[in-house]
Amino acid sequence: MKTIKGPALFLAQFAGDEAPFNSWDSITKWAADCGYKGVQVPSWDARLFDLAKAADSKTYCDEFKGQAAANGVEVTELSTHLQGQLVAVHPAYDTAFDGFADPSVHGDPKARQEWAVDQVMKAISASANMGIKNHVSFSGALAWPYIYPWPQRPAGLIETAFDELARRWRPILDHAEDNDVNICYEIHPGEDLHDGVTFEMFLERVDNHARCNMLYDPS
């Protein structure tokens, strides 16, 4: 606890179409005026951040971080909470989760999943360009509909779901390793990684991957 810094703010909960919440310059000034020292950036919100450009351009990333610093706050992490959920979506939730994806992949679960993986990959590359070592995300959920087992689930169903979850995330974790970035999963109801046991199940299946971490979220 002696090394903890902050306070910091997740901007996704405040970004909007009205000033000062509609641009990177104004929202970072507002956060600093409120007394925050850091901000976590929703990578999907084009009003604040251009993910594709950040993945390819260190110059853009330097300017992005520089503007925040000039306004009095530090960029703590990039977030792919929305896109991370789409790496693994149970078919029961296909329609509901389409709203988190680009309209071009609505109604096409396979294309949506590929889009989500690409988004998280881009965010890892962008984190590396910014010199940020930690990236925050959700795991998605293939087993969550079965958390209350009625009708009684068949033997091995949860294990199979976690095997597939690990298969989908392994190339993303390897990309994170190549870029010296940690993926920090928020442990949350609605995600397959929703407590210590489920995180350990996932961690075992990705061979205790060094880039697979748990996000500390005191909320």
C-alpha positions as CSV (number, residue, x, y, z in Angstrom):
1,M,0.0,0.0,0.0
2,K,3.0,2.3,0.4
3,T,3.4,2.5,-3.4
4,I,-0.3,3.2,-4.2
5,K,-0.8,6.4,-6.2
6,G,-3.8,8.5,-7.0
7,P,-6.6,9.2,-6.8
8,A,-7.5,8.3,-10.4
9,L,-10.8,8.3,-12.4
10,F,-12.3,6.1,-15.1
11,L,-13.4,8.5,-17.7
12,A,-16.0,6.2,-19.3
13,Q,-18.4,7.0,-16.5
14,F,-18.3,10.7,-17.4
15,A,-17.6,11.1,-21.1
16,G,-20.5,12.7,-23.0
17,D,-21.5,15.1,-25.7
18,E,-21.6,18.2,-23.5
19,A,-18.5,20.2,-22.4
20,P,-16.3,19.6,-20.5
21,F,-16.9,15.9,-21.1
22,N,-16.7,15.8,-24.9
23,S,-13.0,16.3,-25.6
24,W,-9.7,15.0,-24.3
25,D,-8.4,18.5,-23.5
26,S,-11.5,19.6,-21.5
27,I,-12.1,16.4,-19.6
28,T,-8.5,16.1,-18.4
29,K,-8.7,19.8,-17.2
30,W,-11.9,19.0,-15.4
31,A,-10.5,15.8,-13.8
32,A,-7.5,17.8,-12.6
33,D,-9.7,20.6,-11.2
34,C,-11.6,17.9,-9.3
35,G,-8.4,16.8,-7.6
36,Y,-7.6,13.7,-9.6
37,K,-4.0,12.7,-10.4
38,G,-4.7,10.1,-13.0
39,V,-7.3,9.1,-15.6
40,Q,-8.1,5.7,-17.1
41,V,-9.1,6.0,-20.8
42,P,-12.0,4.2,-22.4
43,S,-10.3,3.2,-25.7
44,W,-13.7,2.9,-27.6
45,D,-14.7,6.6,-27.1
46,A,-13.7,8.5,-30.2
47,R,-14.5,11.8,-28.5
48,L,-11.5,11.3,-26.3
49,F,-9.2,8.8,-28.1
50,D,-8.3,7.4,-31.5
51,L,-7.4,3.8,-30.8
52,A,-6.3,2.9,-34.4
53,K,-4.0,5.9,-34.6
54,A,-2.6,5.2,-31.1
55,A,-1.8,1.6,-32.0
56,D,0.3,2.8,-35.0
57,S,1.7,6.2,-34.0
58,K,4.0,6.8,-31.0
59,T,3.9,10.5,-31.9
60,Y,0.1,10.5,-31.4
61,C,0.5,8.7,-28.1
62,D,3.2,11.2,-26.9
63,E,0.9,14.1,-27.8
64,F,-2.0,12.5,-26.1
65,K,-0.1,11.9,-22.9
66,G,1.5,15.3,-23.1
67,Q,-1.8,17.1,-23.3
68,A,-3.0,15.2,-20.2
69,A,0.2,16.1,-18.3
70,A,-0.1,19.7,-19.3
71,N,-3.6,19.7,-17.8
72,G,-2.4,18.1,-14.6
73,V,-3.2,14.4,-14.9
74,E,-1.4,11.2,-15.9
75,V,-2.8,8.5,-18.2
76,T,-2.9,5.4,-15.9
77,E,-4.3,2.8,-18.2
78,L,-6.2,2.2,-21.4
79,S,-9.4,0.3,-21.0
80,T,-11.1,-2.3,-23.2
81,H,-13.8,-3.3,-20.9
82,L,-16.5,-3.2,-23.6
83,Q,-14.4,-4.9,-26.3
84,G,-12.9,-7.4,-23.9
85,Q,-16.4,-8.7,-23.1
86,L,-16.9,-9.4,-26.8
87,V,-13.9,-11.7,-27.0
88,A,-16.2,-14.4,-25.5
89,V,-20.0,-13.9,-25.7
90,H,-22.4,-16.7,-25.0
91,P,-25.0,-17.0,-27.8
92,A,-27.8,-16.3,-25.3
93,Y,-26.5,-12.7,-25.1
94,D,-25.7,-12.1,-28.8
95,T,-28.3,-9.5,-29.4
96,A,-27.7,-7.6,-26.2
97,F,-23.9,-7.4,-26.7
98,D,-24.1,-6.2,-30.3
99,G,-24.5,-2.7,-28.9
100,F,-20.9,-2.7,-27.6
101,A,-19.5,-3.4,-31.1
102,D,-19.0,-1.5,-34.3
103,P,-22.3,-1.5,-36.3
104,S,-20.4,-3.2,-39.2
105,V,-20.3,-6.5,-37.2
106,H,-23.8,-6.4,-35.7
107,G,-25.6,-9.7,-36.3
108,D,-22.4,-11.6,-37.0
109,P,-21.0,-13.1,-33.9
110,K,-17.8,-14.4,-35.6
111,A,-17.0,-11.0,-37.1
112,R,-17.8,-9.3,-33.8
113,Q,-15.4,-11.6,-31.9
114,E,-12.6,-11.0,-34.5
115,W,-13.3,-7.3,-34.2
116,A,-13.0,-7.5,-30.4
117,V,-9.7,-9.3,-30.5
118,D,-8.3,-6.8,-32.9
119,Q,-9.5,-3.9,-30.6
120,V,-7.7,-5.4,-27.6
121,M,-4.6,-6.1,-29.6
122,K,-4.6,-2.5,-30.8
123,A,-5.0,-1.3,-27.2
124,I,-2.0,-3.4,-26.1
125,S,0.1,-1.9,-28.9
126,A,-1.1,1.6,-28.0
127,S,-0.2,1.0,-24.3
128,A,3.3,0.0,-25.4
129,N,3.5,3.2,-27.5
130,M,2.6,5.2,-24.4
131,G,5.0,3.4,-22.1
132,I,2.1,2.1,-20.0
133,K,2.8,-1.4,-18.6
134,N,-0.8,-2.3,-17.5
135,H,-4.0,-2.6,-19.5
136,V,-7.4,-3.2,-18.1
137,S,-10.2,-5.3,-19.6
138,F,-13.1,-7.7,-19.0
139,S,-12.7,-11.4,-19.8
140,G,-16.1,-12.0,-21.5
141,A,-18.3,-14.9,-20.5
142,L,-19.1,-18.3,-21.9
143,A,-20.0,-20.1,-18.7
144,W,-21.9,-17.3,-16.9
145,P,-25.4,-18.4,-18.0
146,Y,-24.8,-21.6,-16.2
147,I,-23.8,-20.1,-12.8
148,Y,-27.2,-21.0,-11.5
149,P,-27.4,-24.7,-12.6
150,W,-31.0,-25.3,-13.6
151,P,-31.7,-27.3,-15.7
152,Q,-28.8,-29.2,-14.2
153,R,-25.7,-28.7,-16.4
154,P,-23.9,-31.6,-17.9
155,A,-20.6,-32.7,-16.5
156,G,-17.6,-30.9,-17.9
157,L,-19.5,-27.9,-19.3
158,I,-17.8,-25.3,-17.2
159,E,-14.4,-26.9,-17.8
160,T,-15.0,-26.8,-21.6
161,A,-16.1,-23.2,-21.4
162,F,-12.9,-22.2,-19.6
163,D,-10.8,-24.2,-22.0
164,E,-12.3,-22.2,-24.8
165,L,-12.0,-18.9,-22.9
166,A,-8.3,-19.6,-22.5
167,R,-7.8,-20.5,-26.2
168,R,-9.3,-17.2,-27.2
169,W,-7.2,-15.1,-24.9
170,R,-3.9,-16.9,-25.3
171,P,-2.8,-15.1,-28.5
172,I,-3.8,-11.7,-26.9
173,L,-1.7,-12.5,-23.9
174,D,1.2,-13.5,-26.1
175,H,0.8,-10.1,-27.9
176,A,0.9,-8.4,-24.5
177,E,4.1,-10.3,-23.7
178,D,5.7,-9.1,-26.9
179,N,4.8,-5.5,-26.0
180,D,5.8,-5.7,-22.3
181,V,2.2,-4.9,-21.2
182,N,0.1,-6.7,-18.5
183,I,-3.5,-7.5,-19.0
184,C,-5.4,-6.9,-15.8
185,Y,-8.9,-8.5,-15.8
186,E,-11.6,-6.8,-13.7
187,I,-13.2,-9.5,-11.6
188,H,-16.9,-8.8,-12.0
189,P,-20.4,-10.5,-12.0
190,G,-21.4,-11.2,-15.6
191,E,-17.8,-12.2,-16.5
192,D,-16.5,-15.8,-16.4
193,L,-13.7,-14.3,-14.2
194,H,-15.9,-13.2,-11.4
195,D,-14.0,-14.4,-8.2
196,G,-10.7,-15.8,-7.1
197,V,-11.6,-19.4,-8.0
198,T,-12.6,-18.6,-11.6
199,F,-9.5,-16.4,-12.1
200,E,-7.3,-19.3,-10.9
201,M,-9.1,-21.7,-13.3
202,F,-8.4,-19.3,-16.2
203,L,-4.8,-18.7,-15.1
204,E,-4.1,-22.4,-15.0
205,R,-5.4,-22.8,-18.5
206,V,-3.2,-20.1,-19.9
207,D,-0.2,-21.8,-18.2
208,N,0.2,-19.2,-15.5
209,H,0.9,-16.6,-18.2
210,A,3.0,-13.8,-16.7
211,R,0.8,-11.2,-18.5
212,C,-2.4,-12.5,-17.0
213,N,-3.2,-10.4,-13.9
214,M,-6.2,-9.4,-11.7
215,L,-7.3,-5.7,-11.6
216,Y,-7.5,-4.3,-8.1
217,D,-10.8,-2.3,-8.1
218,P,-11.7,-1.2,-4.6
219,S,-15.2,-0.2,-5.8
